[in-house]
Amino acid sequence: PPLGGWPAVVCAHGGGGTAFPAWVKEWTKHGYAAIAMDLEGHLPGGRFFGVEGNFPPDQGHENAGPKRISWFGDIAVPDKEQWFYHAVADVIRANSLLRSYPEINPKKIGLTGISWGGTIVSTVAGIDSRFAFVVPVYGGGFIHQHEMTPDQYREYCAKWDPAAYLPYAKMPMLWVSSFTEPVFRIDLFSKSATTAAGTSILCIRPWLIHGHGYGWEEAWEIYAFADSIVKDGAPMPRLGRPQVDPKDGLVHAKSTNDI
């Protein structure tokens, strides 16, 4: 390890995902230690993104815990039996596990999540202040009611939605999504960024496809942002207010690197 220990990152997958070796390798390629885990207790299978194993999809082990049921379809069961409770706890415990290794710098551990993982890490950001930075990709707070009754939705907003926790998230956060994002609305994603208590940077790419792989391969800003926080990398640019030039009809914005 380098002097002081490796910087590290926890990777939280989205719906239909698992512990992806390719995601971990992408971070190690950038000079980080990394950990990924299956947030629904699935045994490895599928052979995509480097996963080894031939278990059927969604097959859990004996201590797997609950699975995600659509959009909080398990809201009626006791809190500690709901998937979201366990997923948030898994991410926090992954942070603690990394910190148990002397080769890891405990002050330089970040967190990223894709899709539903983005929602999970947005909640964790307001609970586990030990993370040096957080990068939600696609997913954030202010989830719609979907299959919940009005009473269940009020309970969900108070207990689980990231919007209830982001006001306590003081670490730097990079929010990565796309103009064409089909699952998590871009206006609510932006609202999540402004709800966080710390410095939030929006990275909205024109055609970033929603999915695993795209969420760690197509946005170089994720690694530049992490480097700027824990590896003395160049600061991320700050854009001034956009203005339309009446002469050419183009939108102009001044850029500085001072954050």
C-alpha positions in Angstrom: 0.0 0.0 0.0 1.1 3.6 -0.4 2.1 5.7 2.6 -0.9 6.1 4.8 -2.8 3.2 3.1 -5.0 2.7 0.0 -8.0 4.9 -0.7 -11.0 2.7 -1.1 -14.6 2.6 -2.3 -17.8 0.6 -1.5 -19.9 -0.3 -4.6 -23.6 -0.7 -4.3 -25.4 -2.3 -7.3 -28.8 -1.6 -8.6 -31.9 -3.7 -9.5 -30.9 -7.0 -11.1 -27.3 -6.5 -10.0 -24.9 -8.4 -7.8 -21.3 -8.2 -6.7 -19.6 -7.3 -10.0 -15.9 -8.1 -10.3 -15.6 -5.7 -13.2 -16.7 -2.8 -11.1 -14.1 -3.6 -8.4 -11.4 -4.0 -11.1 -12.3 -0.6 -12.6 -11.7 1.1 -9.2 -8.4 -0.9 -8.6 -7.3 0.2 -12.1 -7.6 3.8 -10.8 -5.6 3.1 -7.7 -8.3 2.2 -5.2 -9.1 -0.8 -3.1 -12.8 -1.7 -3.6 -15.5 -3.9 -2.3 -18.8 -5.0 -3.9 -21.5 -7.2 -2.4 -24.8 -8.6 -3.4 -27.5 -6.6 -1.6 -30.1 -9.3 -1.8 -27.9 -12.3 -0.8 -27.8 -13.9 -4.2 -25.4 -16.6 -5.0 -23.1 -15.8 -8.0 -24.5 -16.5 -11.5 -25.1 -15.1 -14.9 -21.5 -14.8 -16.0 -21.8 -11.1 -16.8 -19.4 -8.3 -15.8 -16.9 -10.9 -14.6 -19.3 -12.8 -12.3 -18.2 -16.5 -11.9 -20.7 -19.2 -11.0 -23.7 -20.9 -12.5 -26.4 -20.5 -9.9 -29.8 -19.6 -11.2 -30.9 -15.9 -11.1 -32.2 -14.7 -7.7 -31.0 -17.8 -5.8 -30.1 -16.8 -2.3 -28.1 -18.5 0.4 -29.4 -19.6 3.8 -28.6 -16.3 5.4 -29.5 -14.1 2.4 -32.0 -11.8 4.1 -34.9 -10.2 2.2 -35.1 -9.4 -1.5 -36.3 -6.2 -3.1 -39.9 -6.3 -4.1 -40.6 -3.8 -6.8 -40.9 -0.2 -5.6 -40.9 -0.9 -1.8 -43.5 -3.6 -2.2 -42.5 -4.9 1.3 -43.5 -1.7 3.1 -46.2 -3.5 5.1 -43.8 -5.9 6.8 -41.8 -4.9 10.0 -39.0 -2.4 9.4 -36.2 -4.8 10.2 -37.6 -7.3 7.7 -37.6 -4.9 4.8 -35.0 -5.0 2.0 -34.0 -1.4 2.2 -33.1 -1.7 5.9 -30.8 -4.6 5.2 -29.3 -3.0 2.1 -28.4 0.2 3.9 -26.9 -1.9 6.8 -24.9 -3.9 4.3 -23.3 -0.8 2.9 -22.4 0.6 6.3 -20.9 -2.8 7.3 -18.8 -2.9 4.1 -17.4 0.5 5.2 -16.5 -1.0 8.7 -15.0 -4.1 7.0 -12.7 -2.0 4.8 -11.6 0.0 7.9 -10.6 -3.2 9.7 -7.7 -3.7 7.2 -4.4 -1.8 8.1 -3.7 -1.5 4.4 -6.7 0.8 3.9 -6.7 4.5 4.8 -9.9 4.9 6.9 -10.1 8.6 6.1 -10.2 8.0 2.4 -13.1 5.6 1.9 -15.8 6.6 -0.6 -19.1 5.2 -1.7 -20.9 4.8 -5.0 -24.1 3.2 -6.1 -25.9 2.6 -9.4 -29.7 2.9 -10.0 -31.3 1.5 -6.8 -27.8 1.5 -5.5 -27.8 5.3 -6.0 -30.9 5.5 -3.8 -29.3 3.3 -1.1 -26.1 5.4 -1.0 -28.0 8.6 -0.9 -29.6 7.4 2.3 -26.4 6.1 3.7 -24.7 9.5 3.0 -26.9 11.0 5.8 -26.3 8.1 8.2 -22.7 7.1 7.9 -20.6 10.2 8.2 -17.3 8.2 7.9 -17.4 8.2 4.1 -15.1 10.7 2.5 -17.3 11.1 -0.6 -20.4 9.7 -2.2 -21.3 9.2 -5.9 -25.0 8.3 -6.6 -25.5 7.3 -10.3 -29.0 7.6 -11.7 -30.8 6.9 -8.4 -31.6 9.4 -5.6 -34.4 10.6 -3.4 -38.0 11.7 -3.6 -39.2 8.3 -4.8 -42.8 8.3 -6.1 -45.7 6.6 -4.4 -46.0 3.7 -6.8 -47.6 0.7 -5.2 -47.9 2.2 -1.7 -51.1 3.4 0.0 -51.1 7.1 1.2 -50.3 6.0 4.8 -47.6 3.7 3.7 -46.1 6.4 1.5 -46.0 8.9 4.4 -44.3 6.2 6.5 -41.8 5.5 3.7 -40.9 9.2 3.3 -40.2 9.5 7.0 -38.2 6.2 7.4 -36.5 5.3 4.1 -36.4 7.9 1.4 -33.0 9.6 1.0 -34.8 13.0 1.2 -35.1 12.4 5.0 -31.3 11.8 5.4 -29.6 14.0 2.8 -29.9 17.1 5.0 -27.4 15.3 7.3 -25.0 14.3 4.5 -22.0 16.7 4.8 -19.4 14.9 2.7 -18.8 16.0 -1.0 -21.2 14.3 -3.4 -21.1 13.9 -7.2 -24.5 13.1 -8.8 -24.2 11.4 -12.2 -27.1 10.9 -14.5 -28.4 11.7 -18.0 -30.8 14.0 -19.8 -32.5 10.8 -21.1 -32.7 9.0 -17.8 -35.8 6.8 -17.9 -36.2 5.5 -14.3 -35.3 8.3 -11.9 -36.6 11.7 -13.0 -33.9 14.3 -13.6 -35.7 17.1 -11.8 -36.0 14.9 -8.6 -32.4 13.8 -9.0 -31.3 17.5 -9.1 -33.6 18.2 -6.1 -31.8 15.4 -4.2 -28.4 17.1 -4.9 -29.6 20.4 -3.5 -31.1 18.7 -0.4 -27.7 17.4 0.7 -25.9 19.4 3.3 -22.4 19.3 1.8 -21.0 20.3 -1.5 -22.9 18.6 -4.4 -21.8 18.6 -8.0 -24.2 17.6 -10.8 -22.8 15.6 -13.7 -25.5 15.3 -16.3 -24.3 13.6 -19.4 -26.3 13.8 -22.7 -26.7 10.1 -23.6 -25.6 8.0 -20.6 -27.6 4.7 -20.9 -29.2 3.4 -17.7 -27.5 0.2 -16.6 -24.6 -1.5 -14.9 -21.4 -1.1 -16.8 -22.4 2.2 -18.2 -22.5 3.5 -14.6 -18.9 2.9 -14.0 -17.3 2.8 -17.5 -18.8 5.9 -19.3 -18.4 8.7 -16.8 -14.8 9.5 -16.2 -15.9 12.3 -13.9 -16.6 9.7 -11.2 -12.9 8.9 -10.8 -11.7 12.5 -11.3 -14.1 13.5 -8.5 -12.8 10.7 -6.2 -9.2 11.7 -6.9 -10.0 15.3 -6.2 -11.2 14.4 -2.7 -8.8 11.6 -1.5 -5.8 11.7 -3.9 -4.9 15.4 -4.3 -6.3 15.3 -7.8 -7.3 18.4 -9.7 -10.5 20.0 -8.4 -13.7 19.6 -10.3 -14.8 22.6 -12.4 -17.3 25.0 -11.2 -19.6 26.4 -13.8 -21.1 29.9 -13.7 -24.7 30.7 -14.6 -25.4 29.9 -18.2 -26.3 32.7 -20.5 -27.5 32.9 -24.2 -25.3 35.1 -26.4 -27.8 37.1 -28.6 -25.1 37.3 -31.3 -24.8 33.6 -32.0 -27.6 32.0 -30.0 -25.2 29.8 -28.2 -25.2 29.1 -24.4 -22.0 30.2 -22.6 -20.9 29.5 -19.1 -17.6 30.4 -17.4 -15.7 27.6 -15.8 -13.3 27.7 -12.9 -11.5 25.0 -10.9 -11.7 26.4 -7.4 -13.6 23.8 -5.4 
